[in-house]
Amino acid sequence: MLNSLLVLLSTLFIVPSDADTTKSEAWKTLELKKYSIQYPQSWTIDTTENSGMEFMISSPFTDEEDIYYDFVNLAVMPMYGLGKNLDTYVADVVKDIPFFYSKAIIAKNAKEKKSGKDCYVLTYAGILNTFPIAMHQYIWFENDMSYTLTFTAEQGAFEKWFKDAEHVMDSFKFKK
């Protein structure tokens, strides 16, 4: 079972070109007080801040069998008094991934610059309860606050939406 999961995950991060709407569709911009982000016109936006998310941008369903909205969201968490910085915070996140996701596999864990700031990029997959999901995250840590921008998808849909989701995530800008 684990070998078949590894084979699946090894192909999971290959992005087919037919899923790319970055050139074929108009994009909108969400402007919030502290940040802005662009998204495809066919995606749905939710700014009600449910479940601690600043916003959630969901892909459309692909067919009648599609039951899961693949989405990009931003979670902001205060870290006052915890003595954390970007490196220690992300080390804790990485350590917790196998706790939350069974059969978790981390495909990428790299420190990069995103939106002009130091950021960790994590890509991983696993089973949440019985549901196979994959995630691609940008994590910033600033002024005792963590900012986690995440693309979450059903494993079978991850590669279909990855190029668009990455474009959405790369358009994220902090306002000064």
CORGI-V787425 format. One record per residue. N is the residue number from 0. RES is the residue in three letters. PSI is psi in radians with two decimals (* if undefined). OMEGA is omega as a letter, one per 20 degrees, with the letter a starting at -180 (none if undefined). D_CENTER is the distance of its C-alpha to the mean C-alpha in Angstrom with 2 decimals. Layout:
N_RES_PSI_OMEGA_D_CENTER, N_RES_PSI_OMEGA_D_CENTER
This chain:
0_MET_-0.80_a_26.02, 1_LEU_-0.68_r_23.96, 2_ASN_-0.72_r_25.17, 3_SER_-0.61_r_24.09, 4_LEU_-0.72_r_20.56, 5_LEU_-0.71_r_20.58, 6_VAL_-0.78_r_21.91, 7_LEU_-0.81_a_19.31, 8_LEU_-0.52_r_16.45, 9_SER_-0.48_r_18.37, 10_THR_-0.21_a_18.29, 11_LEU_-0.61_a_14.77, 12_PHE_0.23_r_13.42, 13_ILE_2.14_a_16.25, 14_VAL_2.11_r_15.37, 15_PRO_2.58_a_18.30, 16_SER_-0.37_a_19.61, 17_ASP_-0.15_r_20.49, 18_ALA_-0.13_a_17.00, 19_ASP_1.99_r_16.85, 20_THR_0.11_a_17.67, 21_THR_-0.45_a_17.32, 22_LYS_-0.33_a_21.11, 23_SER_-0.02_a_22.33, 24_GLU_2.59_r_21.13, 25_ALA_2.57_r_21.47, 26_TRP_2.59_r_18.57, 27_LYS_2.85_r_18.67, 28_THR_2.25_r_17.83, 29_LEU_2.09_r_16.86, 30_GLU_2.03_r_18.95, 31_LEU_3.02_a_18.68, 32_LYS_-0.73_a_20.96, 33_LYS_-0.20_a_18.82, 34_TYR_2.91_r_16.27, 35_SER_2.74_a_15.86, 36_ILE_2.56_r_13.34, 37_GLN_2.68_r_14.32, 38_TYR_2.72_r_13.46, 39_PRO_2.52_a_15.62, 40_GLN_-0.58_a_18.64, 41_SER_-0.14_r_18.26, 42_TRP_2.72_a_14.95, 43_THR_2.43_a_15.61, 44_ILE_2.45_r_14.94, 45_ASP_2.05_r_15.45, 46_THR_0.41_a_16.42, 47_THR_-0.08_r_18.43, 48_GLU_0.59_r_16.35, 49_ASN_2.56_r_16.51, 50_SER_0.52_r_15.40, 51_GLY_0.17_r_14.88, 52_MET_2.33_r_12.13, 53_GLU_-0.69_r_13.37, 54_PHE_2.81_r_12.15, 55_MET_2.27_r_10.38, 56_ILE_2.01_a_10.53, 57_SER_2.44_r_11.31, 58_SER_2.76_r_12.53, 59_PRO_2.77_r_16.19, 60_PHE_2.52_a_17.68, 61_THR_-0.52_r_19.00, 62_ASP_-3.11_a_22.23, 63_GLU_-0.29_r_24.17, 64_GLU_-0.21_r_22.82, 65_ASP_2.09_a_19.16, 66_ILE_0.05_a_18.62, 67_TYR_2.15_r_14.87, 68_TYR_2.09_r_12.85, 69_ASP_2.44_a_9.58, 70_PHE_2.81_r_7.51, 71_VAL_2.31_r_5.38, 72_ASN_2.81_r_6.70, 73_LEU_2.17_r_8.30, 74_ALA_2.28_r_10.23, 75_VAL_2.21_a_13.32, 76_MET_2.29_r_15.69, 77_PRO_2.46_a_19.19, 78_MET_0.46_a_20.36, 79_TYR_2.32_r_23.96, 80_GLY_0.10_a_26.56, 81_LEU_-0.11_r_24.43, 82_GLY_0.50_a_25.27, 83_LYS_2.72_r_21.73, 84_ASN_-3.10_a_20.45, 85_LEU_-0.84_a_17.28, 86_ASP_-0.80_a_18.59, 87_THR_-0.63_r_19.87, 88_TYR_-0.84_a_16.90, 89_VAL_-0.61_r_14.49, 90_ALA_-0.72_r_17.40, 91_ASP_-0.72_r_17.47, 92_VAL_-0.84_a_13.79, 93_VAL_-0.71_r_14.43, 94_LYS_-0.56_a_17.73, 95_ASP_-0.30_a_16.39, 96_ILE_-0.86_r_13.96, 97_PRO_-0.37_r_17.12, 98_PHE_-0.70_a_18.44, 99_PHE_-0.48_a_15.79, 100_TYR_2.04_r_15.20, 101_SER_2.67_a_18.40, 102_LYS_0.62_a_18.82, 103_ALA_2.42_r_15.68, 104_ILE_2.17_r_15.38, 105_ILE_2.01_a_13.55, 106_ALA_-0.47_a_13.59, 107_LYS_2.40_r_12.62, 108_ASN_1.67_a_13.23, 109_ALA_2.47_r_14.51, 110_LYS_2.22_a_15.47, 111_GLU_3.14_r_15.32, 112_LYS_2.21_r_15.97, 113_LYS_2.39_a_13.42, 114_SER_0.57_r_14.85, 115_GLY_0.19_a_18.07, 116_LYS_2.73_r_17.16, 117_ASP_2.43_a_16.65, 118_CYS_2.56_r_13.11, 119_TYR_2.43_r_11.80, 120_VAL_2.09_r_9.40, 121_LEU_2.38_r_8.63, 122_THR_2.18_a_8.26, 123_TYR_2.90_r_9.94, 124_ALA_2.76_r_11.37, 125_GLY_-2.98_a_13.98, 126_ILE_2.13_r_15.92, 127_LEU_1.95_a_15.34, 128_ASN_-1.85_r_18.95, 129_THR_0.16_a_19.85, 130_PHE_2.11_r_16.68, 131_PRO_2.04_r_14.96, 132_ILE_2.82_r_11.15, 133_ALA_2.58_a_8.73, 134_MET_2.56_r_5.30, 135_HIS_2.14_a_4.10, 136_GLN_2.56_r_4.17, 137_TYR_2.22_a_6.93, 138_ILE_2.13_r_9.52, 139_TRP_2.73_r_12.75, 140_PHE_2.09_a_15.88, 141_GLU_2.36_r_18.72, 142_ASN_0.83_r_21.82, 143_ASP_0.57_r_21.08, 144_MET_2.42_r_17.78, 145_SER_2.46_r_14.26, 146_TYR_2.00_a_11.49, 147_THR_1.96_r_7.94, 148_LEU_2.10_a_5.39, 149_THR_2.34_r_2.04, 150_PHE_2.12_r_2.29, 151_THR_2.29_a_5.15, 152_ALA_2.68_r_8.40, 153_GLU_2.43_a_11.90, 154_GLN_-0.69_a_12.83, 155_GLY_-0.35_a_15.43, 156_ALA_-0.14_a_13.35, 157_PHE_-0.88_a_10.45, 158_GLU_-0.51_r_12.80, 159_LYS_-0.72_a_14.14, 160_TRP_-0.06_a_11.20, 161_PHE_-0.80_a_9.49, 162_LYS_-0.76_r_11.88, 163_ASP_-0.80_a_11.48, 164_ALA_-0.73_r_7.71, 165_GLU_-0.67_r_8.27, 166_HIS_-0.75_r_11.29, 167_VAL_-0.88_a_9.80, 168_MET_-0.71_r_7.65, 169_ASP_-0.34_r_10.91, 170_SER_-0.17_a_12.98, 171_PHE_2.28_r_11.86, 172_LYS_2.29_r_15.14, 173_PHE_2.44_r_16.63, 174_LYS_2.62_a_20.09, 175_LYS_*_none_23.03
